[in-house]
Every structure is written in structure tokens, then in C-alpha cells.
Amino acid sequence: MDVDRPGFQIDLAPSDFSEEEVPIPSVTVVEYDLQWPDQFQRIAEKLRSYLDYCGAKYLVIEHVGSTAVPGLAAKPNIDITIEVPDARNAEIAKEALIHEPPPEEHYRCFGDGGIRGRISMKPHDRSFVPTQSVYIIDTNNTDGRLVMRCHRALRDTLRMPEHERLKMEYGQIKAELASTSRDGVEYGQSKNPIIRRILRAAGWTDAEVDEKESLDYRIPGDDLPY
């Protein structure tokens, strides 16, 4: 599998194109790749070196998202969270990822990427590194804690043998949505019903899922690299 395929993400500012030329992101969902855990480990090792060099305090670096669930179809994009203890270290971590990597591997910051409670970082040039999204999470922030709790609940629930059928259904739904969604935002938000079912299986209440969904203020049709 070509791990450098960009999936639905783009790395171009809106000003780089006229209104007619702005590229519409597409969504790619592929079968589970056994290389994904190793890709995460290699990326995480580099992230640790950048953070340590800058003195950023962090709690844990985790592999989250569908590529962290064995056997689950996913966008070929490694989702990674870096948990930090406070806003100051979130800022240090962000600057570390922007300035410390080699020029061809440094990251760009896209604010919260349309979901409150995180800092969204993407590689500046994905031709040199596996496609990845790195999210810096401040665990001293209420929204950040909810974002992290959701990541873990989805991953850990879908890893459980007793939820194998739910995992396979989720993969099928993602493949269908990838072929019908106009962009990554529509794709992501169209998954809300099945994600609600997964979180309910994890013990969440509907009110808690509603709160999680309220963090997402992305708008389908945007050309931002969420």
C-alpha cells in the first residue's frame, strides 16, 4: 500500500487558488494495513525527540483513530495524540513540531482543525513522511479531556472481541460514506450515528455523546485540511 496517499487531506492555503480552482478533498478508505502500528512507532519516536529537545512536558503519545484498531478499514492516515498537562506545554509542543523537525518534515498548525479541545498539526510536506495527523491535547482543558476520552473509547471498544460485529459494520459504513461524501467533513460528520452506537456500547450516555458532537464546528464544503 502507498502510505503517502493523502486521503482527504490537502496542505494548501485557500489563497493558493481561485474560487473555481480550489481542490475538493476526496476520501479514501482502505483495508487494514499491518504496517500502521510500526508507522506510528516510528513517528512517535521522532515526536518524542522534538518534544524532549524543546523541554515540552507531555504525559503520553498515543495511536488513536481507526488505524489503531487491528482489522478495521480506515483512511490511510495515522492519527496521533500528544497529551500535555497544561496550555503552556501545549504551546511549547506546538512550536517544537513546527521548528525542530528537518525542513522537509516539519509540521504546520491548523488551529483546532474545527474541533474544540485540540491543536491540529499536519506535516508541511507529506511527500517525505507517512500521512499523519497529530493532535496536541491539553488535559487541563475540559474540551481536551472530552476529546481524549472519545478517542480512547472508540479505539478500545472496537478492539474488544465482543464488538467484532460492530467493528465490521463501522468499516463497511466508512467505505460507503467514502464513495458518497463530497469531502472529509461530510464524511466525518456522517459517521456520527454509528459513532454514537460505539460510544453507547462503551458506556456513554446520549447526553455525553451530544456534548462530544458539539465540539465539532466544521462546515462541509470547506477546503481546510481538517
C-alpha positions, 0 to 999 in steps of 0.5 A: 500500500502507498502510505503517502496517499493523502486521503482527504487531506490537502496542505494548501492555503485557500489563497493558493487558488481561485474560487473555481480552482480550489481542490475538493478533498476526496476520501479514501478508505482502505483495508487494514494495513499491518504496517500502521502500528510500526508507522506510528512507532516510528513517528512517535519516536521522532515526536518524542525527540522534538518534544524532549529537545524543546523541554515540552512536558507531555504525559503520553503519545498515543495511536488513536483513530481507526488505524489503531484498531487491528482489522478495521478499514480506515483512511490511510492516515495515522492519527496521533495524540500528544497529551500535555498537562497544561496550555503552556506545554501545549504551546511549547509542543506546538512550536517544537513540531513546527521548528525542530523537525528537518525542513522537509518534515516539519509540521504546520498548525491548523488551529483546532482543525474545527474541533474544540479541545485540540491543536491540529498539526499536519506535516508541511510536506507529506511527500517525505513522511507517512500521512499523519495527523497529530493532535496536541491535547491539553488535559487541563482543558475540559474540551481536551479531556472530552476529546481524549476520552472519545478517542480512547473509547472508540479505539478500545471498544472496537478492539474488544472481541465482543464488538467484532460485529460492530467493528465490521459494520463501522468499516463497511459504513466508512467505505460507503460514506467514502464513495458518497461524501463530497469531502472529509467533513461530510464524511466525518460528520456522517459517521456520527450515528454509528459513532454514537452506537460505539460510544453507547456500547462503551458506556456513554450516555446520549447526553455525553455523546451530544456534548462530544458532537458539539465540539465539532464546528466544521462546515462541509464544503470547506477546503481546510485540511481538517 
